[in-house]
């Protein structure tokens, strides 16, 4: 069991390096989004046989939501701080609660209402006052809005995966993820070409985000998540938003504002508490 926990922790840490790595590439956001996803799709298809099974029309909307998430996350990271981008994407559970009654016919509990109010309070802190534009975050207001949109699309993807699971097609989750990367690559490719200039360091970091930060991380995730209780897995994966600001500070000396950091902490703590309270296996 310890090995599988380490797989999940390693996956979360690899995911968490995305913000800093995306900011380190001297290509446009469209180029990074397209090429990163294209490389990741190839890695998943080559490394995981499960990614080549379970393809059907039902995975298409799930894959489309994931493709949108991948693209929006890259664009948000190029406009606002990495901390803001990941914290606002972490609002996905809020939107899942709003979507679940419509798509999954799951009821909202009284405790969920409190959770939603707390998360909304955290999100508000990202949009009050003003953040200073810096080289790594030239347009925080627009980037924050795009990051929040990525939380919505991420929620749509997760609800879609749950919908597949209820239909007995849970094994198609990796196929949907792979197709999502392929869609992100193809849809943004026209905006990514031509490539005027790419240095050796750019190509190296691009390979890193495609092969390691997304590809290898998903390999570790799929290997570990089957053997770890749901609550514990969710908690371990929260290392991603917790570590993401650290890497951007270490590599780019990027410092998010006090209000966004407070808002992010509120979102993460509320999500962790709500996850533990909702799961019957929290003592596992």
Order of alpha helices (4+ residues) and beta strands (2+ residues): alpha-alpha-alpha-alpha-alpha-alpha-alpha-alpha-alpha-alpha-alpha-alpha-alpha-alpha
